[in-house]
Amino acid sequence: MLGRPLFTDLEGAERFYADVLGWTFGREPAEFGGYTQAYADGRAVAAVVPPMPGQEAPARWCLYLASPDAEATAARITEHGGTVLMEPMRVGDLGTMCVAREPGGAVFGVWQAGVHEGFEATAVPGAYCWAELLTRDPERSDAFLSAVFPYGAGRIQDDAVDFRVFDLGREPVLGRMRMTGDVPPEVPAYIDVYFAVADCDVAVARAVALGGTVRSGPADSPFGRVAALTDPQGARFSVIDVTRTSGERPGVTVVD
């Protein structure tokens, strides 16, 4: 998986995430889109990308899901009710990418690895840790994910929340949560990307000091101390300290 946000102010994004997540950056060649690779402790964890010429899109994180064949995955996306927004395109010898929208409205990417496989580190401070699809149409989103990708699915055993976990070989890789009335109606479906931090409260304080806003938290959970944030350009993301857990994790019932 590979995370890429779209930002009109690349330097502002770099300053923000350098302080909040401890990232350093390296510019990639112009022929690859002029994006900036982000590193945590010297390992690639994300990329900061400008919009394409003529593209008007809000700042957002775009999670790229791994595929052995981007062309075949793009075909399945269309077949099962999704929309391919950018057809599969080779990025030099790095790999092949495409961008799509699932039936519930969330935008995501597909990445067929070449010499660049994606994240070089996960679940360590500054790196990607988890992601959740938030949608108002969970039935269509669930059916789509299971049809397009080789995922198994399970339902969280909690009547207070509609949440599914998708897995590969019993390894959880993506969550899906039904949007509730707490989410403003103008907010479209999206994938919330979680980054690991050494201290959730410190990360939140730094984000606010740099013009970010807090959507929820910090709060303790069975998975870690977590907070949902929005950066100064409007991109939503979450931070989590996985070393600070509270309570028992809910069970998961396998869904056919």
C-alpha positions as CSV (number, residue, x, y, z in Angstrom):
1,M,0.0,0.0,0.0
2,L,1.1,3.5,-0.7
3,G,-0.3,6.8,0.6
4,R,-0.3,9.9,-1.4
5,P,-2.1,13.2,-0.6
6,L,-2.9,15.9,-3.1
7,F,-1.7,19.4,-1.9
8,T,-1.6,22.8,-3.6
9,D,0.9,24.1,-1.0
10,L,3.6,21.4,-1.0
11,E,6.0,23.4,1.2
12,G,3.2,24.1,3.7
13,A,2.3,20.4,3.8
14,E,6.0,19.5,4.3
15,R,6.3,21.9,7.3
16,F,3.2,20.6,8.9
17,Y,3.9,16.9,8.6
18,A,7.6,17.3,9.4
19,D,6.6,18.7,12.8
20,V,3.6,16.5,13.5
21,L,4.9,13.2,12.3
22,G,8.7,13.8,12.2
23,W,9.0,13.3,8.5
24,T,11.9,14.2,6.3
25,F,11.6,14.7,2.5
26,G,13.3,14.0,-0.8
27,R,12.2,15.3,-4.2
28,E,11.7,12.8,-7.0
29,P,12.5,13.4,-10.7
30,A,10.1,15.7,-12.6
31,E,9.3,12.9,-15.0
32,F,7.6,11.0,-12.2
33,G,5.2,13.9,-11.4
34,G,7.4,16.1,-9.2
35,Y,6.2,14.5,-6.0
36,T,8.1,14.5,-2.7
37,Q,8.8,11.3,-0.9
38,A,8.3,11.4,2.8
39,Y,10.5,9.4,5.2
40,A,10.3,8.3,8.8
41,D,13.7,7.3,10.2
42,G,15.1,7.1,6.7
43,R,12.3,4.8,5.4
44,A,9.7,5.7,2.8
45,V,6.3,6.1,4.4
46,A,4.2,8.4,2.1
47,A,4.5,10.9,-0.8
48,V,3.3,14.5,-1.0
49,V,1.9,15.1,-4.5
50,P,0.7,18.3,-6.3
51,P,-2.6,18.2,-8.2
52,M,-2.2,17.5,-11.9
53,P,-2.4,20.5,-14.3
54,G,-6.0,21.6,-14.6
55,Q,-7.1,19.4,-11.7
56,E,-9.2,21.0,-9.0
57,A,-9.5,18.6,-6.1
58,P,-9.6,19.2,-2.3
59,A,-6.5,18.2,-0.3
60,R,-6.9,14.6,0.8
61,W,-5.0,11.4,1.5
62,C,-5.3,8.8,-1.1
63,L,-4.5,5.2,0.0
64,Y,-3.2,3.0,-2.7
65,L,-4.2,-0.7,-2.5
66,A,-1.7,-3.3,-3.8
67,S,-2.5,-5.2,-6.9
68,P,-0.5,-7.7,-9.0
69,D,-2.3,-6.4,-12.1
70,A,-3.6,-2.8,-12.2
71,E,-5.3,-3.3,-15.6
72,A,-7.3,-6.3,-14.3
73,T,-8.1,-4.5,-11.1
74,A,-9.4,-1.4,-13.0
75,A,-11.6,-3.7,-15.1
76,R,-13.1,-5.2,-11.9
77,I,-13.6,-1.8,-10.4
78,T,-15.8,-0.8,-13.4
79,E,-17.6,-4.2,-13.4
80,H,-18.6,-3.9,-9.8
81,G,-20.0,-0.4,-9.8
82,G,-16.9,1.7,-9.2
83,T,-15.5,4.5,-11.4
84,V,-11.9,4.6,-12.7
85,L,-10.9,8.3,-12.4
86,M,-7.4,7.8,-13.9
87,E,-6.6,4.8,-16.1
88,P,-3.6,2.6,-15.2
89,M,-0.4,4.4,-16.0
90,R,3.2,3.3,-15.7
91,V,5.4,5.4,-13.5
92,G,8.8,4.6,-15.0
93,D,10.1,1.4,-13.5
94,L,8.6,2.2,-10.1
95,G,5.2,0.6,-10.9
96,T,1.8,1.1,-12.3
97,M,-0.9,3.2,-10.7
98,C,-4.6,4.1,-11.2
99,V,-7.1,6.1,-9.2
100,A,-10.7,5.1,-8.7
101,R,-13.9,5.8,-6.7
102,E,-15.8,3.0,-5.0
103,P,-19.6,3.0,-5.1
104,G,-20.0,4.7,-1.8
105,G,-18.0,7.7,-3.1
106,A,-14.5,7.2,-1.5
107,V,-11.5,7.8,-3.7
108,F,-8.6,5.3,-3.6
109,G,-5.6,4.3,-5.6
110,V,-4.3,1.0,-7.0
111,W,-0.6,0.3,-7.1
112,Q,1.1,-2.5,-9.1
113,A,4.6,-2.6,-7.7
114,G,7.7,-2.4,-9.9
115,V,11.0,-1.5,-8.2
116,H,9.0,0.5,-5.6
117,E,6.8,-1.8,-3.5
118,G,5.2,1.0,-1.3
119,F,5.7,1.5,2.4
120,E,9.2,0.6,3.7
121,A,7.9,0.8,7.3
122,T,4.5,0.5,9.0
123,A,3.2,0.9,12.5
124,V,6.3,2.7,13.8
125,P,6.3,6.4,14.7
126,G,5.7,8.5,11.6
127,A,4.6,5.6,9.5
128,Y,1.3,4.3,8.2
129,C,-0.6,2.1,10.7
130,W,-4.2,1.6,9.6
131,A,-7.0,2.8,7.4
132,E,-10.8,2.9,7.5
133,L,-13.3,3.5,4.8
134,L,-16.1,5.8,6.1
135,T,-19.2,5.5,3.9
136,R,-22.9,6.2,4.1
137,D,-23.6,3.2,1.8
138,P,-21.8,0.3,3.6
139,E,-23.6,-2.5,1.8
140,R,-22.4,-1.4,-1.6
141,S,-19.0,-0.6,-0.3
142,D,-18.6,-4.0,1.3
143,A,-19.8,-5.9,-1.8
144,F,-17.4,-3.9,-3.9
145,L,-14.3,-4.5,-1.8
146,S,-14.9,-8.2,-1.6
147,A,-15.5,-8.5,-5.3
148,V,-12.5,-6.3,-6.5
149,F,-9.9,-7.5,-4.0
150,P,-9.2,-10.9,-2.5
151,Y,-10.4,-9.9,0.9
152,G,-12.0,-11.9,3.6
153,A,-14.4,-9.9,5.8
154,G,-15.5,-9.9,9.5
155,R,-18.0,-7.9,11.5
156,I,-17.0,-6.3,14.8
157,Q,-19.1,-7.8,17.6
158,D,-20.5,-4.5,18.9
159,D,-24.2,-3.5,18.3
160,A,-23.3,0.2,18.9
161,V,-21.2,0.4,15.7
162,D,-21.5,-0.8,12.1
163,F,-17.9,-1.8,11.4
164,R,-16.3,-4.4,9.2
165,V,-12.7,-5.6,9.0
166,F,-11.2,-6.8,5.7
167,D,-8.3,-9.1,5.8
168,L,-5.7,-10.9,3.6
169,G,-4.8,-14.4,4.9
170,R,-6.5,-13.5,8.2
171,E,-4.2,-10.4,8.5
172,P,-6.4,-7.3,8.9
173,V,-5.7,-4.7,6.2
174,L,-8.7,-2.3,6.1
175,G,-11.6,-1.2,8.2
176,R,-15.0,0.0,7.0
177,M,-17.3,2.1,9.2
178,R,-20.8,3.4,8.5
179,M,-20.9,7.2,8.7
180,T,-23.2,8.5,11.4
181,G,-25.0,11.7,11.9
182,D,-21.9,13.1,13.7
183,V,-20.3,13.6,10.2
184,P,-21.5,16.7,8.4
185,P,-23.6,15.8,5.4
186,E,-21.3,17.8,3.1
187,V,-18.4,15.5,3.9
188,P,-18.1,12.8,1.2
189,A,-17.1,9.2,1.9
190,Y,-13.4,8.9,2.4
191,I,-10.6,6.7,3.6
192,D,-9.2,7.8,7.0
193,V,-5.5,7.0,7.1
194,Y,-3.9,6.5,10.5
195,F,-0.3,7.3,11.3
196,A,1.6,5.9,14.3
197,V,3.0,8.4,16.7
198,A,5.1,8.1,19.8
199,D,2.7,10.4,21.8
200,C,-0.8,11.1,20.6
201,D,-1.3,14.2,22.8
202,V,2.0,15.8,21.6
203,A,1.2,15.1,18.0
204,V,-2.3,16.7,18.4
205,A,-0.8,19.8,20.2
206,R,1.7,20.3,17.3
207,A,-1.0,19.9,14.7
208,V,-3.2,22.5,16.4
209,A,-0.2,24.9,16.8
210,L,0.4,24.7,13.1
211,G,-3.2,25.4,12.1
212,G,-4.7,21.9,12.1
213,T,-8.0,21.1,13.8
214,V,-9.1,18.2,16.0
215,R,-12.2,16.3,14.9
216,S,-12.2,13.9,17.8
217,G,-9.9,12.8,20.7
218,P,-7.3,12.3,21.9
219,A,-9.0,9.2,23.4
220,D,-8.0,5.8,24.7
221,S,-9.1,2.7,22.9
222,P,-8.2,-1.0,22.9
223,F,-6.1,-0.3,19.8
224,G,-4.2,2.7,21.2
225,R,-4.6,6.4,22.1
226,V,-6.1,8.0,19.0
227,A,-7.2,11.4,17.6
228,A,-8.8,12.4,14.3
229,L,-7.3,15.6,12.7
230,T,-7.7,17.8,9.7
231,D,-4.5,19.5,8.4
232,P,-4.5,23.2,7.4
233,Q,-5.3,22.4,3.8
234,G,-8.3,20.3,4.7
235,A,-6.9,16.7,4.4
236,R,-8.3,14.4,7.1
237,F,-6.1,11.9,8.9
238,S,-5.7,10.2,12.3
239,V,-2.8,9.6,14.6
240,I,-2.5,6.7,17.1
241,D,-0.1,5.7,19.8
242,V,-0.4,1.9,19.6
243,T,1.7,1.4,22.8
244,R,-1.1,3.0,25.0
245,T,-4.1,0.7,24.9
246,S,-7.1,0.6,27.2
247,G,-9.8,-2.2,27.4
248,E,-10.3,-5.4,25.6
249,R,-10.5,-5.6,21.8
250,P,-13.9,-6.6,20.5
251,G,-14.4,-9.9,18.8
252,V,-14.9,-10.3,15.1
253,T,-17.5,-12.6,13.4
254,V,-16.6,-13.9,10.0
255,V,-18.9,-12.7,7.2
256,D,-19.5,-14.9,4.1
